Amino acid sequence: MDLTQAKSLFIEEASGLLASMESCLLEIESGEATVAEHIDAIFRAAHTIKGSAGLFGFDSVVAFTHNLESVLDKVRAGQLSMDAELINLMFSCQDHLSGMIQQLQDAGVTVDLQHGQWLLQQLAAYMTGGAAAQAEPQPEEETPQVGHEHWQIDIEYGADVFREQP
């Protein structure tokens, strides 16, 4: 399997895990299921995406998912309650992460970095013991958008480049 096939497999797997995460959150929100019934599946989805993204060097996905996973771990441990506000934050994080994954497949997809930073601030507020209370910033006239954050530079040196010159 070449790297392109492996990357495609990662994107497919991550998309499936994000769909599962969304389904679990919807069932919790509607009351069809309890947090206890689905928190492990939601956590595992985030954990698997983070680990697999790390194998490919998708550092922005790893960093974002790490923060999401940390809050989910606190819910699993009973240190945080999955209330309506946190469920809404989880939906927003799932949606943002989905966009990040789509961008890996299609460079034309843009991810709102300002919104991503706001989500990270909200997750950080839960990690420090308080509920997130900051209002989401309103987008400016034009929110900066970026493409891929990864560069690959190939350099080919001649056979004598490192030899001492007389």
Beta strands, then each sheet from edge to edge (+ up, - down):
strand 1: 111-112
strand 2: 145-146
sheet 1: 1+ 2-
end
